Amino acid sequence: MAIDNLISVEFSAQELKTIDDAIGAILGVIQSKAVNLTPEERRQYGRIADKNKVLVDKCKLYMEQDPSTVPPTIDKAEFDKDYLARTQLEAPLKKLDRVIEMMTDTKTLLDYDNYTAAVSYYRYVKFLATQNQAGTTSIYKDLSTHYQTRAAATSGTTNTKDEENKA
């Protein structure tokens, strides 16, 4: 019986297909419209803060109330098109952020459960190997390579700090 199991969840093939189909449908719509910024471009353009969204909203309102105040350097039709598309993306983005957070949190606990079980298995195999249990020494040796430092791994020695005790 598992001692530490933080989460127990299963996905049916149909559920996974539903998730995959939904992601595929979203990609089908957005792929031809989306841009792919470089990390530098993401830093350059950033995101506008809520305070600046208020500025954009107020300017849009004033432009609509008095079109004569719109400078000739601004293409008002393009501004309106960008504004509409931005507002249309906000609600789905919030939903996707929530879905990503839920999936990430679930996966985090699943990863933790798997890692905890793997470390328990490793420790038990190590114990069995010290008891000369048949077939466990090779398993222990294979798994113990995970705990070697890079320098030790390249020199062929084991870690002197005994990192495996940290696991």
ZAMAR-411583 format. One record per residue: residue number from 0; x, y, z of N, C-alpha, C, O in turn. Coordinates in steps of 0.001 Angstrom, whole numbers, padded with zeros to 6 digits. Example, Ala and Ser with C-alpha at 12.3 -4.5 7.8 and 13.67 -1.06 7.14 Angstrom:
<recs>
(rec 0, (013190, -005690, 007800), (012300, -004500, 007800), (013200, -003300, 007800), (014236, -003319, 008465));
(rec 1, (012850, -002250, 007080), (013670, -001060, 007140), (012900, 000030, 007870), (013409, 001138, 008039));
</recs>
This chain:
<recs>
(rec 0, (000850, -001188, 000000), (000000, 000000, 000000), (000888, 001241, 000000), (001854, 001315, 000760));
(rec 1, (000573, 002186, -000824), (001358, 003417, -000931), (001209, 004248, 000336), (000104, 004451, 000839));
(rec 2, (002340, 004722, 000838), (002317, 005550, 002045), (001959, 006991, 001698), (001073, 007591, 002305));
(rec 3, (002663, 007528, 000714), (002457, 008924, 000320), (001937, 008988, -001108), (002713, 008921, -002061));
(rec 4, (000653, 009114, -001249), (000066, 009277, -002569), (-000836, 010500, -002495), (-001932, 010445, -001937));
(rec 5, (-000366, 011596, -003059), (-001092, 012859, -002941), (-002268, 012969, -003886), (-003207, 013725, -003638));
(rec 6, (-002216, 012205, -004983), (-003278, 012319, -005981), (-003439, 010986, -006692), (-002467, 010260, -006901));
(rec 7, (-004656, 010676, -007056), (-004935, 009478, -007831), (-005939, 009860, -008905), (-007104, 010137, -008618));
(rec 8, (-005477, 009870, -010132), (-006327, 010301, -011231), (-006012, 009455, -012459), (-004873, 009035, -012664));
(rec 9, (-007023, 009215, -013261), (-006847, 008484, -014516), (-007580, 009233, -015617), (-008587, 009897, -015372));
(rec 10, (-007062, 009117, -016825), (-007721, 009695, -017990), (-008041, 008568, -018955), (-007176, 007759, -019291));
(rec 11, (-009282, 008521, -019395), (-009658, 007514, -020386), (-009138, 007945, -021752), (-008789, 009108, -021959));
(rec 12, (-009093, 007009, -022664), (-008664, 007325, -024030), (-009592, 008377, -024635), (-009139, 009259, -025365));
(rec 13, (-010880, 008288, -024336), (-011838, 009261, -024863), (-011593, 010651, -024281), (-011677, 011646, -025000));
(rec 14, (-011293, 010724, -022990), (-011004, 012022, -022374), (-009754, 012657, -022980), (-009734, 013856, -023258));
(rec 15, (-008715, 011852, -023182), (-007487, 012370, -023800), (-007743, 012827, -025230), (-007190, 013832, -025677));
(rec 16, (-008583, 012086, -025945), (-008934, 012479, -027315), (-009718, 013787, -027304), (-009501, 014646, -028159));
(rec 17, (-010621, 013946, -026351), (-011395, 015187, -026230), (-010473, 016374, -025979), (-010634, 017430, -026590));
(rec 18, (-009504, 016200, -025078), (-008533, 017268, -024805), (-007741, 017586, -026060), (-007592, 018750, -026432));
(rec 19, (-007231, 016547, -026711), (-006425, 016737, -027919), (-007234, 017401, -029031), (-006736, 018294, -029715));
(rec 20, (-008475, 016967, -029210), (-009335, 017568, -030241), (-009615, 019038, -029941), (-009615, 019869, -030849));
(rec 21, (-009854, 019359, -028675), (-010122, 020753, -028298), (-008900, 021626, -028559), (-009025, 022737, -029076));
(rec 22, (-007732, 021129, -028205), (-006501, 021883, -028474), (-006300, 022024, -029974), (-005911, 023090, -030452));
(rec 23, (-006560, 020963, -030712), (-006448, 021014, -032173), (-007397, 022030, -032782), (-007032, 022744, -033716));
(rec 24, (-008611, 022098, -032259), (-009588, 023068, -032770), (-009122, 024498, -032503), (-009239, 025366, -033368));
(rec 25, (-008597, 024737, -031312), (-008088, 026075, -030983), (-006924, 026424, -031902), (-006873, 027521, -032458));
(rec 26, (-005990, 025488, -032059), (-004849, 025732, -032945), (-005296, 025979, -034379), (-004729, 026822, -035073));
(rec 27, (-006304, 025251, -034819), (-006819, 025427, -036173), (-007316, 026838, -036427), (-007172, 027361, -037532));
(rec 28, (-007897, 027452, -035418), (-008403, 028820, -035552), (-007281, 029842, -035409), (-007192, 030784, -036197));
(rec 29, (-006440, 029662, -034423), (-005494, 030719, -034061), (-004198, 030688, -034857), (-003549, 031724, -035004));
(rec 30, (-003802, 029524, -035378), (-002491, 029396, -036002), (-002249, 030374, -037142), (-001158, 030934, -037252));
(rec 31, (-003230, 030584, -037975), (-003038, 031485, -039116), (-003109, 032961, -038706), (-002734, 033839, -039483));
(rec 32, (-003583, 033230, -037506), (-003734, 034613, -037052), (-002655, 035020, -036045), (-002410, 036208, -035835));
(rec 33, (-002026, 034044, -035438), (-001070, 034311, -034361), (000305, 034668, -034904), (000662, 034328, -036032));
(rec 34, (001058, 035357, -034074), (002452, 035666, -034383), (003326, 034948, -033361), (002867, 034587, -032278));
(rec 35, (004569, 034749, -033716), (005518, 034093, -032828), (006643, 035068, -032532), (007539, 035258, -033355));
(rec 36, (006599, 035683, -031367), (007615, 036656, -030981), (008860, 035945, -030467), (008778, 034872, -029870));
(rec 37, (009994, 036551, -030705), (011234, 036062, -030114), (011243, 036481, -028646), (010488, 037373, -028258));
(rec 38, (012082, 035855, -027828), (012167, 036294, -026425), (012505, 037782, -026306), (011983, 038470, -025429));
(rec 39, (013374, 038275, -027183), (013718, 039699, -027142), (012503, 040563, -027494), (012279, 041601, -026870));
(rec 40, (011728, 040143, -028479), (010524, 040905, -028846), (009506, 040885, -027708), (008822, 041880, -027467));
(rec 41, (009404, 039753, -027007), (008492, 039694, -025857), (008903, 040703, -024795), (008056, 041366, -024198));
(rec 42, (010211, 040818, -024563), (010701, 041812, -023590), (010451, 043223, -024104), (010068, 044112, -023343));
(rec 43, (010671, 043421, -025400), (010514, 044761, -025984), (009065, 045234, -025910), (008801, 046357, -025481));
(rec 44, (008138, 044395, -026322), (006736, 044811, -026370), (006018, 044593, -025045), (005123, 045360, -024691));
(rec 45, (006398, 043568, -024322), (005812, 043304, -023012), (004299, 043212, -023045), (003699, 042911, -024076));
(rec 46, (003704, 043473, -021914), (002248, 043495, -021770), (001883, 044834, -021170), (002626, 045393, -020364));
(rec 47, (000736, 045341, -021569), (000316, 046598, -020957), (-000377, 046283, -019637), (-001171, 045347, -019540));
(rec 48, (-000065, 047069, -018642), (-000650, 046879, -017314), (-002102, 047349, -017322), (-002535, 048040, -018245));
(rec 49, (-002842, 046972, -016297), (-004247, 047371, -016192), (-004409, 048885, -016266), (-005356, 049388, -016871));
(rec 50, (-003486, 049603, -015650), (-003542, 051066, -015679), (-003470, 051572, -017123), (-004168, 052515, -017493));
(rec 51, (-002624, 050940, -017927), (-002495, 051352, -019324), (-003680, 050894, -020172), (-004004, 051524, -021178));
(rec 52, (-004326, 049798, -019769), (-005548, 049377, -020461), (-006633, 050437, -020273), (-007413, 050710, -021185));
(rec 53, (-006671, 051025, -019086), (-007628, 052109, -018819), (-007345, 053280, -019752), (-008275, 053883, -020288));
(rec 54, (-006066, 053606, -019951), (-005692, 054682, -020877), (-006176, 054361, -022288), (-006751, 055217, -022959));
(rec 55, (-005945, 053133, -022735), (-006384, 052726, -024077), (-007898, 052854, -024188), (-008408, 053387, -025174));
(rec 56, (-008619, 052366, -023175), (-010084, 052444, -023186), (-010575, 053891, -023250), (-011496, 054203, -024005));
(rec 57, (-009962, 054770, -022460), (-010369, 056181, -022459), (-010076, 056842, -023801), (-010903, 057588, -024325));
(rec 58, (-008900, 056569, -024353), (-008555, 057162, -025652), (-009521, 056692, -026730), (-009940, 057479, -027580));
(rec 59, (-009877, 055408, -026696), (-010836, 054887, -027676), (-012164, 055629, -027546), (-012759, 056031, -028546));
(rec 60, (-012618, 055805, -026320), (-013870, 056510, -026077), (-013815, 057941, -026613), (-014746, 058391, -027281));
(rec 61, (-012730, 058652, -026321), (-012595, 060029, -026806), (-012504, 060082, -028328), (-013065, 060984, -028951));
(rec 62, (-011811, 059137, -028925), (-011716, 059104, -030391), (-013093, 058926, -031024), (-013393, 059509, -032066));
(rec 63, (-013927, 058108, -030372), (-015265, 057869, -030902), (-016185, 059060, -030661), (-017049, 059351, -031488));
(rec 64, (-016010, 059747, -029544), (-016840, 060905, -029234), (-016511, 062096, -030123), (-017398, 062857, -030510));
(rec 65, (-015234, 062252, -030443), (-014819, 063394, -031260), (-013730, 062953, -032242), (-012540, 063100, -031963));
(rec 66, (-014143, 062412, -033386), (-013187, 061917, -034380), (-012188, 062972, -034856), (-011125, 062623, -035368));
(rec 67, (-012516, 064266, -034692), (-011588, 065310, -035141), (-010315, 065351, -034289), (-009325, 065965, -034685));
(rec 68, (-010338, 064693, -033109), (-009149, 064690, -032242), (-008173, 063554, -032582), (-007083, 063476, -032015));
(rec 69, (-008568, 062688, -033500), (-007690, 061573, -033882), (-006606, 062101, -034812), (-006914, 062651, -035869));
(rec 70, (-005327, 061940, -034428), (-004255, 062442, -035289), (-004198, 061659, -036604), (-004575, 060488, -036649));
(rec 71, (-003731, 062304, -037660), (-003673, 061629, -038963), (-002689, 060455, -038980), (-002731, 059633, -039896));
(rec 72, (-001815, 060366, -037992), (-000852, 059260, -037933), (-001474, 057967, -037400), (-000856, 056904, -037466));
(rec 73, (-002688, 058061, -036878), (-003378, 056873, -036360), (-004429, 056427, -037361), (-005296, 057206, -037760));
(rec 74, (-004343, 055163, -037762), (-005369, 054548, -038608), (-006456, 054051, -037658), (-006326, 052983, -037060));
(rec 75, (-007519, 054824, -037524), (-008574, 054523, -036543), (-009227, 053176, -036819), (-009557, 052447, -035884));
(rec 76, (-009419, 052837, -038087), (-010028, 051544, -038419), (-009133, 050395, -037932), (-009631, 049404, -037397));
(rec 77, (-007829, 050527, -038114), (-006893, 049492, -037648), (-006848, 049466, -036118), (-006774, 048394, -035518));
(rec 78, (-006894, 050637, -035491), (-006943, 050714, -034028), (-008162, 049955, -033512), (-008052, 049160, -032578));
(rec 79, (-009327, 050200, -034120), (-010561, 049536, -033696), (-010492, 048026, -033915), (-010953, 047247, -033081));
(rec 80, (-009913, 047626, -035037), (-009765, 046202, -035350), (-008863, 045529, -034304), (-009194, 044456, -033799));
(rec 81, (-007730, 046157, -033982), (-006814, 045625, -032969), (-007485, 045583, -031593), (-007332, 044616, -030846));
(rec 82, (-008219, 046628, -031275), (-008895, 046722, -029980), (-009912, 045586, -029834), (-009972, 044925, -028798));
(rec 83, (-010701, 045372, -030872), (-011713, 044319, -030833), (-011060, 042946, -030687), (-011481, 042142, -029855));
(rec 84, (-010038, 042680, -031490), (-009369, 041375, -031426), (-008738, 041153, -030047), (-008792, 040049, -029505));
(rec 85, (-008146, 042199, -029490), (-007541, 042091, -028156), (-008595, 041731, -027113), (-008388, 040840, -026289));
(rec 86, (-009719, 042427, -027159), (-010767, 042146, -026169), (-011379, 040759, -026393), (-011790, 040102, -025437));
(rec 87, (-011439, 040314, -027646), (-011979, 038983, -027931), (-011063, 037874, -027406), (-011535, 036791, -027063));
(rec 88, (-009772, 038140, -027344), (-008822, 037128, -026866), (-008731, 037061, -025344), (-008295, 036046, -024801));
(rec 89, (-009131, 038112, -024652), (-008955, 038153, -023197), (-009697, 037039, -022462), (-009098, 036362, -021627));
(rec 90, (-010967, 036831, -022745), (-011740, 035813, -022021), (-011212, 034401, -022288), (-011017, 033640, -021341));
(rec 91, (-010975, 034029, -023558), (-010416, 032689, -023779), (-009034, 032511, -023144), (-008711, 031428, -022656));
(rec 92, (-008221, 033568, -023149), (-006899, 033472, -022517), (-007021, 033216, -021019), (-006264, 032421, -020462));
(rec 93, (-007956, 033877, -020374), (-008160, 033655, -018938), (-008603, 032214, -018684), (-008152, 031581, -017730));
(rec 94, (-009483, 031703, -019540), (-009922, 030311, -019402), (-008752, 029354, -019616), (-008580, 028394, -018865));
(rec 95, (-007952, 029621, -020643), (-006797, 028762, -020917), (-005777, 028828, -019787), (-005196, 027807, -019419));
(rec 96, (-005556, 030016, -019234), (-004647, 030149, -018090), (-005119, 029276, -016932), (-004317, 028628, -016260));
(rec 97, (-006420, 029270, -016711), (-006992, 028460, -015628), (-006805, 026971, -015916), (-006440, 026201, -015027));
(rec 98, (-007058, 026570, -017166), (-006881, 025166, -017554), (-005415, 024760, -017410), (-005112, 023688, -016885));
(rec 99, (-004510, 025617, -017876), (-003078, 025319, -017779), (-002660, 025193, -016317), (-001894, 024296, -015965));
(rec 100, (-003157, 026082, -015470), (-002830, 026004, -014043), (-003341, 024699, -013439), (-002626, 024048, -012676));
(rec 101, (-004573, 024311, -013773), (-005141, 023073, -013237), (-004344, 021859, -013712), (-004039, 020964, -012924));
(rec 102, (-004008, 021833, -015005), (-003247, 020709, -015544), (-001836, 020673, -014956), (-001327, 019602, -014626));
(rec 103, (-001209, 021835, -014825), (000147, 021905, -014278), (000165, 021464, -012819), (001050, 020711, -012413));
(rec 104, (-000798, 021923, -012030), (-000868, 021527, -010621), (-001093, 020022, -010487), (-000478, 019369, -009644));
(rec 105, (-001970, 019480, -011318), (-002232, 018042, -011297), (-000977, 017270, -011677), (-000613, 016300, -011012));
(rec 106, (-000318, 017699, -012747), (000908, 017030, -013187), (002002, 017149, -012133), (002773, 016208, -011943));
(rec 107, (002086, 018279, -011447), (003085, 018456, -010391), (002906, 017400, -009303), (003879, 016787, -008863));
(rec 108, (001663, 017186, -008870), (001419, 016178, -007838), (001668, 014771, -008361), (002183, 013922, -007632));
(rec 109, (001310, 014516, -009611), (001588, 013203, -010200), (003090, 012960, -010287), (003564, 011870, -009968));
(rec 110, (003842, 013975, -010720), (005306, 013869, -010769), (005873, 013603, -009376), (006751, 012758, -009203));
(rec 111, (005363, 014330, -008392), (005841, 014164, -007019), (005568, 012744, -006524), (006442, 012106, -005937));
(rec 112, (004350, 012252, -006765), (004013, 010884, -006362), (004943, 009877, -007031), (005445, 008964, -006375));
(rec 113, (005176, 010037, -008338), (006061, 009121, -009063), (007481, 009181, -008526), (008116, 008147, -008319));
(rec 114, (007978, 010388, -008301), (009344, 010538, -007802), (009484, 009942, -006404), (010465, 009254, -006120));
(rec 115, (008513, 010199, -005531), (008548, 009657, -004176), (008553, 008130, -004212), (009300, 007491, -003472));
(rec 116, (007726, 007556, -005065), (007684, 006096, -005196), (009000, 005563, -005761), (009488, 004522, -005321));
(rec 117, (009572, 006270, -006732), (010841, 005840, -007324), (011961, 005867, -006290), (012779, 004949, -006241));
(rec 118, (012005, 006910, -005465), (013031, 006992, -004420), (012823, 005875, -003395), (013792, 005271, -002935));
(rec 119, (011583, 005600, -003039), (011303, 004500, -002113), (011751, 003172, -002711), (012335, 002336, -002021));
(rec 120, (011474, 002986, -003989), (011903, 001767, -004678), (013425, 001662, -004654), (013977, 000607, -004342));
(rec 121, (014093, 002759, -004983), (015561, 002777, -004988), (016109, 002400, -003609), (017011, 001569, -003503));
(rec 122, (015573, 003003, -002572), (016058, 002717, -001216), (015823, 001255, -000835), (016661, 000627, -000187));
(rec 123, (014667, 000724, -001250), (014372, -000673, -000930), (015307, -001606, -001685), (015801, -002581, -001118));
(rec 124, (015555, -001317, -002961), (016477, -002136, -003748), (017882, -002047, -003154), (018604, -003042, -003111));
(rec 125, (018263, -000866, -002703), (019571, -000687, -002054), (019655, -001576, -000805), (020658, -002251, -000576));
(rec 126, (018587, -001564, -000007), (018540, -002422, 001180), (018645, -003891, 000781), (019417, -004643, 001375));
(rec 127, (017867, -004301, -000226), (017902, -005697, -000665), (019287, -006083, -001175), (019750, -007200, -000943));
(rec 128, (019945, -005157, -001867), (021293, -005435, -002372), (022271, -005637, -001216), (023160, -006484, -001297));
(rec 129, (022111, -004861, -000136), (023001, -005045, 001025), (022710, -006367, 001741), (023553, -006879, 002478));
(rec 130, (021520, -006909, 001519), (021148, -008204, 002103), (021446, -009360, 001150), (021086, -010508, 001412));
(rec 131, (022113, -009033, 000033), (022485, -010026, -000985), (021280, -010728, -001604), (021344, -011913, -001929));
(rec 132, (020189, -009996, -001764), (019003, -010531, -002434), (019348, -010735, -003909), (019855, -009820, -004557));
(rec 133, (019085, -011895, -004428), (019447, -012232, -005807), (018842, -011241, -006802), (017652, -010932, -006742));
(rec 134, (019672, -010755, -007706), (019228, -009880, -008793), (019114, -008412, -008446), (018838, -007598, -009327));
(rec 135, (019317, -008047, -007194), (019122, -006641, -006823), (020380, -005790, -006962), (020285, -004570, -007096));
(rec 136, (021544, -006409, -006933), (022786, -005633, -007022), (022891, -004905, -008351), (023281, -003738, -008383));
(rec 137, (022552, -005569, -009442), (022634, -004910, -010758), (021607, -003787, -010871), (021882, -002751, -011478));
(rec 138, (020430, -003986, -010293), (019412, -002920, -010305), (019920, -001733, -009497), (019827, -000587, -009938));
(rec 139, (020457, -002013, -008312), (020979, -000945, -007459), (022098, -000186, -008158), (022110, 001045, -008149));
(rec 140, (023036, -000903, -008762), (024150, -000242, -009451), (023636, 000647, -010579), (024115, 001766, -010762));
(rec 141, (022667, 000152, -011328), (022112, 000955, -012427), (021431, 002209, -011891), (021660, 003306, -012401));
(rec 142, (020608, 002055, -010880), (019891, 003207, -010326), (020825, 004171, -009605), (020587, 005378, -009620));
(rec 143, (021877, 003666, -008978), (022777, 004540, -008220), (023558, 005480, -009128), (024079, 006491, -008657));
(rec 144, (023653, 005170, -010423), (024347, 006092, -011337), (023624, 007430, -011413), (024226, 008443, -011770));
(rec 145, (022357, 007440, -011083), (021588, 008689, -011074), (022134, 009669, -010039), (022014, 010883, -010210));
(rec 146, (022723, 009157, -008982), (023191, 010000, -007888), (024656, 010401, -008001), (025176, 011091, -007125));
(rec 147, (025321, 009981, -009060), (026708, 010388, -009257), (026749, 011815, -009775), (025916, 012212, -010590));
(rec 148, (027729, 012589, -009298), (027914, 013938, -009829), (028528, 013825, -011209), (029039, 012765, -011571));
(rec 149, (028489, 014885, -011981), (029056, 014851, -013333), (030545, 014528, -013303), (031026, 013727, -014105));
(rec 150, (031268, 015145, -012386), (032708, 014888, -012301), (032963, 013429, -011953), (033844, 012788, -012525));
(rec 151, (032185, 012913, -011011), (032351, 011522, -010621), (031939, 010588, -011748), (032561, 009545, -011948));
(rec 152, (030901, 010951, -012481), (030435, 010111, -013576), (031481, 010014, -014676), (031667, 008948, -015263));
(rec 153, (032168, 011120, -014960), (033178, 011094, -016019), (034454, 010412, -015559), (035175, 009843, -016379));
(rec 154, (034754, 010458, -014246), (035972, 009816, -013755), (035734, 008360, -013383), (036684, 007605, -013173));
(rec 155, (034466, 007966, -013300), (034141, 006589, -012977), (034055, 006315, -011486), (033905, 005161, -011085));
(rec 156, (034148, 007350, -010649), (034037, 007163, -009204), (032641, 007552, -008747), (031890, 008201, -009476));
(rec 157, (032310, 007151, -007547), (031005, 007540, -007007), (031135, 008859, -006274), (032239, 009289, -005940));
(rec 158, (030034, 009483, -006032), (030005, 010777, -005360), (030422, 010613, -003900), (029867, 009786, -003177));
(rec 159, (031395, 011402, -003480), (031864, 011308, -002097), (030902, 011962, -001120), (030951, 011667, 000074));
(rec 160, (030046, 012826, -001587), (029084, 013493, -000704), (027866, 012620, -000434), (026997, 012975, 000362));
(rec 161, (027817, 011483, -001100), (026722, 010537, -000929), (025363, 011200, -001132), (024512, 011206, -000243));
(rec 162, (025186, 011756, -002329), (023932, 012448, -002643), (022732, 011520, -002601), (021598, 011974, -002444));
(rec 163, (022974, 010228, -002740), (021835, 009326, -002733), (021116, 009331, -001395), (019936, 008985, -001338));
(rec 164, (021782, 009707, -000329), (021122, 009796, 000972), (020149, 010957, 001034), (019250, 010977, 001874));
(rec 165, (020329, 011936, 000136), (019413, 013074, 000082), (018093, 012686, -000554), (017072, 013334, -000322));
(rec 166, (018108, 011641, -001349), (016910, 011264, -002109), (015815, 010770, -001209), (014738, 010413, -001686));
</recs>
